[in-house]
C-alpha cells in the first residue's frame, strides 16, 4: 500500500509502538489518559492512511489529513499531561514529541 512508503506513516507507527510500551507501565488510575492517548494515536494513523488512499478528491483527501493533524496535536497534549503527572520523563516526552512534530510537518506538506 502507498501509505507504507510515507515517512510520516513510519514515524507515527514508531511513536505508537513506543507510547504503547510506555503506557503499559503506568500505575493504575491513569487508564483514562492511556486510553485517550491510544485513541488519538490510532486516529492520527488511520486518517493519514485513509486520506492517502483518496485519489478522486483533493478536498476530501486534505480533510482526512487535517483530522490526522488534529489527532497528532491531541497526542502531544496527552504526552504533556503524562509528563505533568509524573508518568513520563522529560527526555522521553521530548523525543516522542519530536517524532510527532516531524510527522506533522510531512503530513501538512502532502498534496
Secondary structure, DSSP 8 states (H G I E B T S, - for coil): -GGGG-HHHHHHHHHHHHHHHHHTTS-TT-HHHHHHHHHHHHHHHHHHHHHHH--S-HHHHHHHHHHHHHHHHHHHHHHHHHHHTTSS-HHHHHHHHHHHHHHHHHHHT--
